[in-house]
């Protein structure tokens, strides 16, 4: 049986009656998804406060931006260098250790007397996030089964997005309790306490599952991802998942502030609405892709993404807030399609879960950074309308590439 915190593995249920095994598996999956919501909340709680605290501790605008960017940079470096290490760690231990390191970094930021010590704490958090981000998707697939990658990743991503959507609002509320740095430090301290709770919950509720192969340091390796179809898949993973950050964190806030004069509360309501739609779409489309194939979901995401960007342009041209809010629906659906289906597509192309999910993380990290920097650069050089045009081109490219790659999973209804 999958006992809480025991040394038994998922295969330890093999001798139990089938209904008992299913009930126990559902319990473990429920605990895992609850952990994903809590982890998403923890990871998103202080995200919008990091630059503010850095500047309060004496950093300039550039240094504060570097501090924010250092977290995904650490994750990206470890993902690239650890392609033969991170995916093969025992998942429960990696999740627990990852959340403990996140807590340690949060507490470090909460008490840091200088910006330099806060920046060092951020590096600790980056290592913790890399461990969690590598292990949690692997465990999601192991609990669901290798023939349900879309369902596993869709539900996991939906749970994480749900938590992270609430995180910034909760962090802002906590930071408002104190004055100046006191409120910011309190938010980081609360984040650390929540991360400790997630680590304890994971230790008590998740099973220990030995990895398929032993982890080891080596040169980066993604076997099978150098083929033309796989390269196109990596491009889709980068562009499709990176567009969400470019639109939600760069383009929309600028349109809201500079054109529509929206305050922070109404912008927060828009983004939260978009993310909630994304949550539902991710869960539904991920599971559907296991039954109906990957192509239709990604093409749908590219199509409605173009529609959503078009509505943002219409809102900007007409200075209409209702039109902007209408864009939350197609943009949320587009994000859900990309986050729910693209990881499963890359697993299909790689042939193994470990390689496919490693490729997913690397593509997402590169795509998020490149798309946000690219959107900001285009806005600075040619304006917001040009950035929206770039987003349309990227969505169309994802759709065309999907048609070129073709279906990567033959639906069971067709005899497979």
Secondary structure, DSSP 4 states (H G I P E B T S, - for coil): ---TT-S--GGGGTTS-HHHHHHHHHHHHHHHHHHHHHHHHHHHHSGGGHHHHHHHTT--HHHHHHHHHHHHHHHHHHHHHTTTTGGGS-HHHHHHHHHHHHHHHHHHHHH-SSHHHHHHHHHHHHHHHHHHHHHHHHHHHHHH-GGGHHHHHHHHHHHHHHHHHHHHHHHHHHHTTSSTHHHHHHHHHHHHHHHHHHHHHHHHHSPP---SS-----S---TTTTSHHHHHHHHHHHHHHHHHHIIIIIIHHHIIIIIS---HHHHHHHHHHHHHHHHHHHHHHHHHHHHH-SHHHHHHHHHHHHHHHHHHHHHHHHT-HHHHHHHHHHHHHHHHHHHHHHHHHHHHHHSSHHHHHHHHHHHHHHHHHHHHHHHHHHHHHH-HHHHHHHHHHHHHHHHHHHHHH--SS--GGGT-
